[in-house]
Amino acid sequence: MFSSMRSPAACAALAALFFTAGCRSANYQRRPARVKASGAVVFIPLRDGENFYFDADGGVAIARAATRALDNNASRVEAADFARARGPLRTMILEDKIAVGQWARIAREAGADYLVHGSLDRVAWVDPMDQTVPRCTFTITYAVVRAAEPAEVYRTTVSGAYPVNVIADRGVTVYEMGHEGLRTNAYDYIGTLIARTFYTHTLNIFEARGLTEGPDMASR
C-alpha cells in the first residue's frame, strides 16, 4: 500500500519544479501571429537607402532567413522562392513608389498568396552606448500584401538590437563571432523577426523589452 504522504525530499523537488516553471514563464512572452494567413508567402529582399530590392546583400540575406524561419516554424503557411519574384519586379516596376496592386501581381507571378516588402531603414554595427562593443542595432519597415483582393493587410516599423546582450545565441559572445559572424547572425535574426508575423512565437523577456514597434496596421 502506497503512503499518501510525500517525503520531504519529494516535496522539495516538486516545489523546485514549480518554481523553475514559474520563473521560466515569467521570463518569456508568448505572442500570436500578427497576420493569420494560409498558403504561400514570398519575402522580397529589403531595399535600403542606396539599393533597390534584391540589390542589397543584407536584404537578400534577410529574405533568405525569413524564408527559412517560416518553413521551420509555421504550420499554415509556407515560403515561396523569392528568386521567382525578381523577374516580375524588374519588368513591371517603373516608379520608385510601388502600388499595392503591383505588389499583388508580383506575388501571383511568384506563386504566392501573400507578399512581404520593406526597407532596412537603419543599421549600425557598434553598441551606441559603448563604441568599443560590436553590436547590430537596426530599424526596419515592412508591409504584408494579400494578393487576392489586392490589399495591404499589415504594416509596421520595428527597431531592435542583436544580440540583446554581449552574449548571443548558444553562449557565443560578440567578440567570438567576429564582424562577419555578427553580420550573418544579425541578418538571420531580422529575417526571423519578419517571419514571426505569420506564426505564434515566444520571446525572451529581455528581447521583448528591446524591441520597439509601430505604428502598424492591424491584420484583417
VEXPA-218113 format. One record per residue (C-alpha): residue in three letters; x, y, z. Coordinates in steps of 0.02 Angstrom, whole numbers, plus 50000, padded with zeros to 5 digits. Example, Ala and Ser with C-alpha at 12.3 -4.5 7.8 and 13.67 -1.06 7.14 Angstrom:
2
ALA506154977550390/SER506844994750357/
END
This chain:
220
MET500005000050000/PHE500695017049949/SER500765030850078/SER499765046550040/MET501125056950123/ARG502585063150016/SER504345062650084/PRO505195079250124/ALA506395076449979/ALA504975073349858/CYS504065088949916/ALA505645099249895/ALA505915092549719/LEU504105096349672/ALA504245113949742/ALA505845116849644/LEU504985110749485/PHE503535122949506/PHE504725137149550/THR505785133849395/ALA504245132849284/GLY503585149049358/CYS505235157949329/ARG505305151449151/SER503545157649119/ALA503935174649193/ASN505475176649085/TYR504605173548919/GLN503165181248821/ARG502055171548703/ARG501465181948555/PRO500165177448424/ALA500375178948236/ARG500065196748178/VAL499365190648012/LYS498305174848012/ALA498615167647841/SER498655151447744/GLY499515147447582/ALA501195153647519/VAL502175169247569/VAL503555177247467/PHE504825188447556/ILE505525201847441/PRO507335206347491/LEU507295222847584/ARG507905238647499/ASP508995251147590/GLY509485269347569/GLU510665265447425/ASN509995249547346/PHE508365243747267/TYR507515227147308/PHE508665212247275/ASP510185223747259/ALA510755224147442/ASP511685208947507/GLY510925211847679/GLY509175212347608/VAL509435195947517/ALA510145187847674/ILE508635193847774/ALA507405186847645/ARG508325170247646/ALA508245169547837/ALA506395174047838/THR506055160247712/ARG506975147547818/ALA506145153147981/LEU504405152147907/ASP504685134747838/ASN505405128748005/ASN504075136148120/ALA502415139448032/SER501075126348002/ARG499775135347896/VAL500935144747779/GLU502475140547679/ALA503785151347595/ALA503845153547407/ASP505525155147320/PHE505875173847320/ALA507005172147168/ARG505415169447066/ALA504885187347107/ARG506435195747041/GLY505995194746857/PRO504185200946877/LEU504775215146990/ARG506135220746869/THR504995220546716/MET503475228146800/ILE504115242046910/LEU504455258646827/GLU504185270146977/ASP505045271447145/LYS503395270047239/ILE502555253547201/ALA500665252147212/VAL499795238347311/GLY499055231347151/GLN500785229547077/TRP501425220547231/ALA499935208747223/ARG500305204847041/ILE502125201147083/ALA501525189347220/ARG500415179947099/GLU501835178946971/ALA502925171247108/GLY501565158647154/ALA501195166647322/ASP499605171647413/TYR500505184747519/LEU501995195947487/VAL503115204847612/HIS504105220047557/GLY505005233547653/SER506605242947691/LEU508115241947802/ASP507975259747866/ARG509465259947982/VAL510845247848031/ALA512405250548138/TRP513735238348195/VAL514315245248363/ASP513405247548528/PRO512775265648534/MET513145265848721/ASP514925259248701/GLN515805261248534/THR517055247648579/VAL515715233948585/PRO515165225748421/ARG513275225148409/CYS511945226948275/THR510585239948302/PHE509285241748167/THR507615248748110/ILE506565240347977/THR504885244547900/TYR503885231147811/ALA502145227747746/VAL501125212347703/VAL500085212147544/ARG498715199447510/ALA498685195247326/ALA496855190347304/GLU496005207047339/PRO497305215247324/ALA497565223647493/GLU498925228747615/VAL498435219447774/TYR499845224047891/ARG501215237047908/THR502445240448048/THR504125248148093/VAL505245238248210/SER506835243848299/GLY507935231948396/ALA509665225148428/TYR510635209148403/PRO511175201948519/VAL510175208848665/ASN511715206848775/VAL513555204048736/ILE513225185348745/ALA512185179248598/ASP511425162548546/ARG512165146748621/GLY513295156948734/VAL514365164348594/THR514975182048629/VAL515035195948500/TYR516925195448513/GLU516995176948471/MET515855178148319/GLY516845192348240/HIS516195205648122/GLU515645193947983/GLY514835182148107/LEU513915196748185/ARG513265202248015/THR512695184647970/ASN511835181548137/ALA511035198848141/TYR510275196747968/ASP509635179548019/TYR508835187448172/ILE508005201448072/GLY507325188747947/THR506615178448090/LEU505775193948162/ILE504885196747997/ALA504385178447978/ARG503625178448154/THR502255189648084/PHE501425173548023/TYR501575161848172/THR501405161248361/HIS503085162748446/THR503935165048614/LEU505105179348657/ASN506395180648795/ILE505825195048907/PHE507445204548876/GLU507225202948688/ALA505415208648702/ARG505925224048801/GLY507245228248671/LEU506015228648525/THR505075244448482/GLU503615242548361/GLY502385254048274/PRO501485262248201/ASP500635247348123/MET499025242248040/ALA498085227948123/SER497815212348019/ARG496105209447948/
END
